[in-house]
Amino acid sequence: MIPLHSTLILHLRDYMRARGGDADAYPFYDEYGKGLTENALRLAMAHYNRSRGVGKTFIHMFRHIFARK
C-alpha cells in the first residue's frame, strides 16, 4: 500500500470517475489502450529524466521529494 495525500486521492477519484471503467482497472493507459505497469512507468520516467540530464531515476525518490514540500 502506498500512502497518498488526501488532495491527490480526490483528484485520482475524479479522474477515474471521468475515465470510466472498473474500480480495479489501471489508472493510466498507453497509446494502444493497455494498462501502464509499474515497470512501464519506471522506464518512461527514466527516459524523461535522462533526456533532461538527470542521472539517478527512481520513482520512490519522488515520494521523498514531494513528502518534504
C-alpha positions as CSV (number, residue, x, y, z in Angstrom):
1,M,0.0,0.0,0.0
2,I,1.2,3.5,-0.9
3,P,0.2,6.4,1.3
4,L,-1.2,9.3,-0.8
5,H,-2.0,12.8,0.1
6,S,-5.8,13.4,0.5
7,T,-5.8,16.0,-2.3
8,L,-4.2,13.6,-4.7
9,I,-6.8,10.9,-3.7
10,L,-9.6,13.4,-4.6
11,H,-8.0,14.2,-8.0
12,L,-7.5,10.5,-8.8
13,R,-11.0,9.6,-7.9
14,D,-12.3,12.4,-10.1
15,Y,-10.1,11.2,-12.9
16,M,-11.2,7.6,-12.5
17,R,-14.8,8.6,-12.4
18,A,-14.5,10.7,-15.6
19,R,-12.5,8.0,-17.4
20,G,-15.0,5.3,-16.5
21,G,-14.3,1.6,-16.2
22,D,-13.8,-0.7,-13.3
23,A,-12.5,0.5,-9.9
24,D,-9.7,-2.0,-10.1
25,A,-8.6,-1.1,-13.6
26,Y,-5.2,0.5,-14.4
27,P,-5.4,4.3,-13.8
28,F,-3.2,5.1,-16.8
29,Y,-3.0,3.6,-20.3
30,D,-0.6,3.7,-23.2
31,E,-1.4,4.8,-26.7
32,Y,-2.5,1.2,-27.5
33,G,-5.0,1.1,-24.7
34,K,-3.0,-1.3,-22.5
35,G,-2.6,-0.5,-18.8
36,L,0.7,1.1,-17.8
37,T,2.6,-1.3,-15.5
38,E,4.9,-0.2,-12.7
39,N,7.8,-1.1,-15.0
40,A,6.4,0.9,-17.9
41,L,6.1,4.0,-15.7
42,R,9.6,3.4,-14.4
43,L,11.1,3.2,-17.9
44,A,9.1,6.3,-19.1
45,M,10.3,8.3,-16.1
46,A,13.9,7.2,-16.7
47,H,13.7,8.2,-20.3
48,Y,12.3,11.6,-19.5
49,N,14.9,12.2,-16.8
50,R,17.8,11.1,-19.0
51,S,16.6,13.5,-21.7
52,R,17.0,16.3,-19.2
53,G,20.3,15.3,-17.8
54,V,19.1,13.7,-14.6
55,G,21.3,10.7,-13.8
56,K,19.6,8.9,-10.9
57,T,16.0,8.0,-11.6
58,F,13.8,6.2,-9.0
59,I,10.1,6.5,-8.8
60,H,10.4,6.1,-5.0
61,M,12.6,9.3,-4.9
62,F,9.6,11.4,-5.9
63,R,7.8,10.2,-2.8
64,H,10.6,11.6,-0.7
65,I,10.9,14.8,-2.7
66,F,7.2,15.7,-2.5
67,A,6.8,14.5,1.1
68,R,9.2,17.3,2.1
69,K,7.2,20.0,0.4
